[in-house]
Amino acid sequence: MPIQIALDSLKQAASGTANSATFLRGDNTFVAANVAANSAIASPVFSGTAIGTYTLAGTPTITNPTLTLQSENVSPFIGFRNRIINGAMLIDQRNAGASVTVGMGAFIADRFRAVEVTDGTATGQQSSTAPAGFVNSILFTVTGTDSSLGATQYASIEQRVEGLNIADLAWGTASAAPITISFWVRSSVTGTYCVGLYNSAGNRSYTAEYTINSANTWEQKTITVAGDTTGTWLTTNGIGVLVSFTLAVGSSYQQAAGSWGSTAFAIGTSNQTNLMATNGATFYITGVQLERGSVATSFDYRSFGTELGLCQRYYYKSYSTGTLPGTSTAAGGWFSQNYAANAICIINARWIVEMRNAPTVTTYSLNGTSGKLSDALGTDQTSTATNSGTSGCIAYIITGTLSEANGHFVASAEL
């Protein structure tokens, strides 16, 4: 298997053995070198600073200590290569895999929102149907059709990427960096589908087309997008870029593929397949990756704990990971006690991670009742949540003679 190495700079070429090699000189000129099998590639071969891709065919041994190999790909972007959170669809805090009605927008896994604004209907959920190397995907199913879309009607699966996580792309400047989006997809309906990108204002848009060739078959797709050198792209905790995997799109949100444009909120082209026209149609997606550069690298697997923490910046619950909010349970609940009669009993809740902004907080009693907390006898009492911030909030009930408060919290700071 060829080894592909993407480097920001190179002072000397790697040493080792290979059947052939392609090097990028300091003047950004590619030079091919054919060498006999297992012969040495002397170091240095070229000196200078260069950006590019180096390919060594055969089974070379890389001995230069400044290079680190990870599987067959090496990227200079370490630590957060994939800007998509929960791209393997492992985490579903809200639904625990249960099917939900999509409508105007519903999270069908953490950070992934499905939207269906047509005259049809659809459901979405986390699924255990997945390609090799993955455990989960998310599934969009058409339950009511719309074969003739209105101009402003559409259906999609999207993730809104926080501006702080794409600041290094320098979009909106002359130094704008390219990105590569890769993903696995499977659908019962073949044809042309689109990926759409737009900024927080919706006035800079890019659409790209790809083809699902075989029904009900996993296919991996890769799309490279040149960075946008104009427009305003947030590098704050607001929406940096919205990424849409489009399933149907009306004419108002269509734009020609392959270049940046100013069509408001464009997410597809006129060639986009209308998944909503087929009752029972299914669309699965997983392994979603958005990375800086023009080379698609292998999927950036992060530990479950790391991925969960990234998700909890936008949505946190005190319930156990696989427990639905509103479940009647004390497991993981918060507790406070006040020994004064007729007192206010306060729970000081702290979030596990710093949230994106001050979240909207919902309390649940141990009986699973929204807007309540439980007193010492387990009876629901009306609660008040206040002082919500990125690190926590307080909630209280007036306990009377039962000076105890118990319950759960759900906090949402989604984009």
C-alpha positions as CSV (number, residue, x, y, z in Angstrom):
1,M,0.0,0.0,0.0
2,P,1.4,3.4,-0.9
3,I,2.3,5.7,2.0
4,Q,1.1,9.3,1.6
5,I,2.6,12.0,3.8
6,A,1.2,15.5,3.9
7,L,3.7,17.9,5.3
8,D,3.8,21.7,6.0
9,S,7.5,21.9,5.7
10,L,10.4,19.7,4.8
11,K,14.1,20.5,5.5
12,Q,15.3,17.1,4.3
13,A,13.7,14.2,2.6
14,A,12.9,11.0,4.6
15,S,15.4,8.2,4.3
16,G,14.4,4.6,3.8
17,T,13.7,2.1,1.1
18,A,11.1,2.2,-1.6
19,N,10.4,1.2,-5.2
20,S,9.6,4.7,-6.3
21,A,9.1,8.1,-4.9
22,T,7.8,11.6,-5.6
23,F,9.3,14.6,-3.9
24,L,8.3,18.2,-3.7
25,R,11.3,20.5,-3.9
26,G,11.6,23.8,-2.0
27,D,10.6,25.7,-5.1
28,N,7.2,23.7,-5.1
29,T,8.3,21.6,-8.1
30,F,7.3,17.9,-8.0
31,V,10.2,15.6,-9.0
32,A,9.6,11.9,-9.6
33,A,12.5,9.5,-8.7
34,N,12.5,5.9,-9.7
35,V,14.8,3.8,-7.7
36,A,15.5,0.1,-7.6
37,A,13.5,-2.1,-5.3
38,N,14.7,-1.8,-1.6
39,S,17.4,0.7,-2.5
40,A,18.1,3.6,-0.2
41,I,16.6,7.1,-0.6
42,A,19.5,9.3,0.6
43,S,18.8,12.1,3.1
44,P,18.8,14.9,2.3
45,V,17.5,14.8,-1.3
46,F,16.2,18.3,-1.5
47,S,16.3,21.1,1.0
48,G,13.9,24.0,1.5
49,T,10.4,24.6,2.8
50,A,7.5,23.2,0.8
51,I,3.8,22.3,1.1
52,G,2.5,19.3,-0.7
53,T,2.0,15.5,-0.8
54,Y,4.8,13.0,-0.9
55,T,4.1,9.5,-2.1
56,L,6.3,6.5,-1.5
57,A,5.3,3.3,-3.4
58,G,6.0,-0.2,-2.1
59,T,6.6,-0.8,1.5
60,P,9.1,1.8,2.6
61,T,10.7,2.3,6.0
62,I,10.6,5.9,7.1
63,T,13.5,6.7,9.5
64,N,13.5,10.5,9.6
65,P,12.7,11.2,13.3
66,T,10.7,14.4,12.4
67,L,8.0,12.3,10.7
68,T,5.3,10.4,12.5
69,L,3.3,7.7,10.7
70,Q,-0.3,7.1,11.7
71,S,-1.7,4.1,9.7
72,E,-1.1,4.9,6.0
73,N,-1.6,8.7,6.4
74,V,0.2,11.5,8.1
75,S,-1.3,14.9,8.6
76,P,0.4,18.0,10.0
77,F,-2.9,18.9,11.8
78,I,-2.8,17.1,15.1
79,G,-5.4,16.8,17.9
80,F,-8.6,18.0,16.3
81,R,-8.2,17.0,12.6
82,N,-11.9,16.3,12.2
83,R,-13.9,19.4,12.8
84,I,-17.2,17.5,12.8
85,I,-18.2,16.3,16.2
86,N,-19.7,12.8,16.6
87,G,-19.0,12.0,13.0
88,A,-19.2,8.3,13.8
89,M,-22.7,8.8,15.3
90,L,-21.9,7.0,18.5
91,I,-23.5,9.5,20.8
92,D,-27.3,10.1,21.1
93,Q,-27.9,11.7,24.5
94,R,-31.4,12.9,23.7
95,N,-33.0,9.9,22.1
96,A,-30.9,6.8,23.0
97,G,-31.5,5.5,19.5
98,A,-35.3,6.0,19.5
99,S,-37.0,7.3,16.3
100,V,-38.2,10.9,16.3
101,T,-40.3,12.9,14.0
102,V,-38.1,15.3,12.0
103,G,-40.3,18.3,11.1
104,M,-38.7,21.7,11.4
105,G,-35.6,20.3,13.0
106,A,-34.8,17.4,15.4
107,F,-31.5,16.1,16.7
108,I,-31.3,12.5,15.6
109,A,-27.8,12.1,17.2
110,D,-25.7,14.5,19.1
111,R,-24.7,17.6,16.9
112,F,-26.6,16.2,13.9
113,R,-30.0,17.9,13.2
114,A,-32.4,16.6,10.6
115,V,-34.7,19.1,8.9
116,E,-37.8,18.3,6.8
117,V,-39.7,21.3,5.5
118,T,-41.9,19.8,2.8
119,D,-45.5,18.6,2.4
120,G,-44.3,15.1,3.4
121,T,-43.1,13.6,6.7
122,A,-40.0,11.8,7.9
123,T,-38.4,10.2,10.9
124,G,-34.8,10.1,12.0
125,Q,-32.8,8.0,14.5
126,Q,-29.4,6.6,15.4
127,S,-28.9,3.2,13.6
128,S,-26.7,0.1,14.1
129,T,-26.5,-0.3,10.3
130,A,-23.0,0.8,9.5
131,P,-20.1,0.1,7.1
132,A,-17.0,-1.9,8.2
133,G,-15.0,0.1,10.8
134,F,-18.1,1.8,12.3
135,V,-20.7,0.8,14.8
136,N,-23.4,3.4,14.2
137,S,-24.9,5.6,11.5
138,I,-27.9,7.9,11.5
139,L,-31.0,7.1,9.4
140,F,-33.5,9.4,7.7
141,T,-36.8,7.6,6.6
142,V,-39.5,9.1,4.4
143,T,-42.9,8.4,6.0
144,G,-45.1,10.7,3.8
145,T,-44.2,11.9,0.3
146,D,-43.9,15.2,-1.5
147,S,-43.1,14.7,-5.2
148,S,-43.4,18.3,-6.2
149,L,-41.3,20.6,-3.9
150,G,-42.2,24.2,-3.4
151,A,-39.4,26.8,-4.0
152,T,-38.5,27.1,-0.3
153,Q,-39.0,23.5,0.7
154,Y,-36.1,21.1,1.5
155,A,-34.9,18.2,3.6
156,S,-31.4,17.7,5.0
157,I,-29.2,16.4,7.7
158,E,-26.9,19.2,9.0
159,Q,-24.2,20.1,11.5
160,R,-23.4,23.6,12.5
161,V,-19.7,23.9,13.2
162,E,-18.7,26.4,15.9
163,G,-16.6,29.3,14.6
164,L,-13.8,28.7,17.2
165,N,-13.2,25.3,15.6
166,I,-12.6,26.6,12.1
167,A,-10.7,29.8,12.9
168,D,-7.5,28.5,11.4
169,L,-9.1,28.1,8.0
170,A,-8.9,31.9,7.6
171,W,-12.0,32.0,5.4
172,G,-13.0,35.4,4.2
173,T,-9.3,36.3,3.7
174,A,-6.7,35.8,0.9
175,S,-5.2,33.0,3.0
176,A,-8.3,30.9,3.0
177,A,-7.4,27.2,3.3
178,P,-9.1,24.4,1.4
179,I,-11.1,21.7,3.2
180,T,-11.9,18.1,2.4
181,I,-15.2,16.4,3.5
182,S,-15.4,12.6,3.5
183,F,-18.3,10.4,4.6
184,W,-20.0,7.0,4.1
185,V,-23.5,7.0,2.7
186,R,-26.2,4.5,1.8
187,S,-29.6,5.1,0.4
188,S,-32.5,3.1,-1.1
189,V,-32.7,5.8,-3.9
190,T,-29.8,6.2,-6.3
191,G,-29.0,9.4,-8.1
192,T,-27.3,12.8,-7.6
193,Y,-27.1,14.2,-4.1
194,C,-25.5,17.4,-2.7
195,V,-23.4,18.7,0.1
196,G,-24.0,22.4,0.9
197,L,-21.9,24.8,3.0
198,Y,-22.9,28.3,4.1
199,N,-21.8,31.0,6.6
200,S,-23.7,32.3,9.6
201,A,-25.4,35.0,7.6
202,G,-26.3,32.5,4.8
203,N,-25.0,34.9,2.2
204,R,-21.9,32.8,1.1
205,S,-22.7,29.3,-0.1
206,Y,-21.0,26.4,-1.8
207,T,-22.7,23.3,-3.3
208,A,-21.0,20.1,-4.4
209,E,-22.6,17.0,-6.1
210,Y,-21.9,13.3,-5.6
211,T,-23.6,10.2,-6.9
212,I,-25.1,7.3,-5.0
213,N,-24.5,4.6,-7.6
214,S,-26.1,1.4,-6.0
215,A,-29.2,1.2,-3.9
216,N,-28.8,0.0,-0.3
217,T,-25.0,-0.2,-0.6
218,W,-22.4,1.6,1.5
219,E,-20.3,4.0,-0.6
220,Q,-17.6,6.4,0.6
221,K,-17.6,9.9,-0.9
222,T,-14.9,12.6,-0.8
223,I,-15.4,16.3,-1.7
224,T,-12.7,19.0,-1.7
225,V,-13.6,22.6,-1.4
226,A,-11.4,25.7,-2.0
227,G,-11.5,28.1,0.9
228,D,-13.7,31.2,0.5
229,T,-11.6,34.3,0.2
230,T,-14.6,36.7,0.7
231,G,-17.6,37.0,2.9
232,T,-17.8,37.0,6.7
233,W,-17.0,33.8,8.5
234,L,-17.4,33.8,12.3
235,T,-14.4,32.7,14.4
236,T,-16.4,33.1,17.7
237,N,-18.7,30.7,19.5
238,G,-21.3,31.3,16.9
239,I,-21.9,29.4,13.6
240,G,-18.7,29.1,11.7
241,V,-20.0,27.0,8.9
242,L,-23.2,25.0,8.4
243,V,-22.6,21.7,6.6
244,S,-25.7,20.2,4.9
245,F,-26.2,16.7,3.5
246,T,-29.1,17.5,1.3
247,L,-32.0,15.1,0.6
248,A,-34.4,17.4,-1.3
249,V,-34.2,21.1,-2.2
250,G,-36.5,23.6,-3.8
251,S,-35.4,26.2,-6.4
252,S,-34.8,29.0,-3.9
253,Y,-31.9,27.2,-2.2
254,Q,-30.3,25.9,-5.4
255,Q,-26.9,27.1,-6.8
256,A,-24.5,25.8,-9.4
257,A,-22.0,23.2,-8.1
258,G,-18.3,23.8,-7.6
259,S,-17.8,27.4,-6.7
260,W,-18.7,29.9,-4.0
261,G,-21.7,32.0,-4.6
262,S,-24.1,34.4,-2.8
263,T,-27.4,32.5,-3.2
264,A,-29.0,32.7,0.3
265,F,-28.8,29.5,2.2
266,A,-28.0,27.4,-0.9
267,I,-27.6,23.7,-0.1
268,G,-28.0,21.9,-3.4
269,T,-28.3,22.1,-7.2
270,S,-31.1,21.5,-9.7
271,N,-29.8,17.9,-10.1
272,Q,-30.5,17.0,-6.4
273,T,-32.5,13.8,-6.0
274,N,-35.8,14.3,-4.2
275,L,-35.7,11.6,-1.6
276,M,-39.1,12.9,-0.3
277,A,-40.8,11.7,-3.5
278,T,-40.4,8.0,-2.5
279,N,-42.4,6.6,0.4
280,G,-40.3,4.5,2.7
281,A,-37.0,5.8,1.2
282,T,-34.0,5.6,3.5
283,F,-30.8,7.5,3.8
284,Y,-28.0,6.5,6.1
285,I,-24.8,8.5,6.8
286,T,-21.7,8.0,9.1
287,G,-18.0,8.5,9.2
288,V,-18.4,12.2,8.5
289,Q,-15.1,14.1,8.5
290,L,-14.3,17.8,7.7
291,E,-10.6,18.5,7.7
292,R,-8.2,21.2,6.6
293,G,-6.4,20.5,3.3
294,S,-7.0,18.9,0.0
295,V,-6.3,15.3,1.0
296,A,-8.8,13.0,2.6
297,T,-7.2,11.1,5.5
298,S,-8.5,8.1,7.4
299,F,-11.3,8.8,9.8
300,D,-10.2,10.6,13.0
301,Y,-11.4,8.2,15.7
302,R,-11.4,9.8,19.1
303,S,-12.1,8.0,22.4
304,F,-15.7,7.8,23.5
305,G,-15.1,9.9,26.5
306,T,-13.4,12.6,24.4
307,E,-16.3,12.6,21.9
308,L,-18.9,12.7,24.6
309,G,-17.1,15.7,26.2
310,L,-17.1,17.5,22.9
311,C,-20.9,16.9,22.6
312,Q,-21.5,18.1,26.1
313,R,-20.3,21.5,25.2
314,Y,-23.6,21.8,23.3
315,Y,-25.9,19.5,25.2
316,Y,-25.5,18.1,28.8
317,K,-27.8,15.9,30.9
318,S,-27.4,14.6,34.4
319,Y,-28.9,11.3,33.4
320,S,-26.7,8.4,32.4
321,T,-25.7,8.4,28.7
322,G,-28.2,5.7,27.6
323,T,-31.1,7.1,29.7
324,L,-33.7,9.3,28.1
325,P,-34.4,12.7,29.7
326,G,-37.7,12.4,31.6
327,T,-37.1,8.9,32.8
328,S,-38.2,8.1,36.3
329,T,-34.9,7.4,38.0
330,A,-32.6,8.7,40.8
331,A,-29.4,7.5,39.1
332,G,-27.2,10.4,38.4
333,G,-29.6,12.9,40.0
334,W,-28.6,16.0,42.0
335,F,-29.5,16.4,45.7
336,S,-29.7,19.3,48.2
337,Q,-30.9,19.5,51.8
338,N,-31.8,22.4,54.0
339,Y,-32.6,21.8,57.7
340,A,-34.6,25.0,58.1
341,A,-38.4,24.7,57.9
342,N,-40.3,26.6,55.2
343,A,-37.0,27.3,53.4
344,I,-35.9,27.4,49.9
345,C,-33.8,24.3,49.0
346,I,-31.2,25.1,46.3
347,I,-29.3,22.8,44.0
348,N,-26.1,24.3,42.7
349,A,-25.6,22.4,39.4
350,R,-22.2,22.4,37.7
351,W,-21.7,21.3,34.1
352,I,-19.1,18.6,33.2
353,V,-17.5,20.8,30.6
354,E,-17.6,24.5,29.7
355,M,-20.6,25.0,27.6
356,R,-20.7,27.0,24.4
357,N,-22.8,29.8,26.0
358,A,-25.3,30.1,28.8
359,P,-27.6,27.1,28.2
360,T,-31.4,26.8,28.3
361,V,-32.0,24.6,31.4
362,T,-34.8,22.2,32.1
363,T,-35.2,20.4,35.4
364,Y,-36.9,17.0,35.9
365,S,-38.1,15.5,39.1
366,L,-37.1,11.9,40.1
367,N,-40.5,10.9,38.7
368,G,-39.5,12.3,35.3
369,T,-41.7,15.4,35.3
370,S,-40.4,18.4,33.4
371,G,-40.1,21.7,35.3
372,K,-40.2,20.0,38.7
373,L,-37.9,18.7,41.4
374,S,-38.7,16.1,44.0
375,D,-39.0,16.9,47.7
376,A,-38.0,14.5,50.6
377,L,-41.1,12.4,50.1
378,G,-40.6,12.1,46.4
379,T,-43.4,14.5,45.6
380,D,-43.1,16.8,42.6
381,Q,-42.6,20.5,43.4
382,T,-42.4,23.4,40.9
383,S,-38.8,24.4,40.4
384,T,-37.1,27.6,39.2
385,A,-33.8,27.4,37.3
386,T,-31.8,30.6,37.3
387,N,-28.3,32.1,37.0
388,S,-27.5,29.9,34.0
389,G,-24.0,30.2,32.8
390,T,-21.4,28.3,30.8
391,S,-20.2,26.5,33.9
392,G,-23.4,25.8,35.8
393,C,-26.7,27.1,37.2
394,I,-28.8,27.0,40.3
395,A,-32.3,25.6,40.7
396,Y,-34.6,25.7,43.8
397,I,-37.9,24.7,45.2
398,I,-39.7,26.1,48.2
399,T,-39.9,23.0,50.4
400,G,-42.1,23.9,53.3
401,T,-41.3,21.4,56.1
402,L,-39.8,18.9,53.6
403,S,-36.4,20.5,53.2
404,E,-34.9,18.4,50.4
405,A,-34.6,18.8,46.6
406,N,-33.7,16.0,44.2
407,G,-33.8,15.9,40.4
408,H,-32.1,16.0,37.1
409,F,-30.9,18.7,34.7
410,V,-30.8,19.1,30.9
411,A,-28.9,22.0,29.5
412,S,-28.8,23.0,25.8
413,A,-26.4,25.4,24.2
414,E,-26.8,24.3,20.6
415,L,-26.0,26.5,17.7
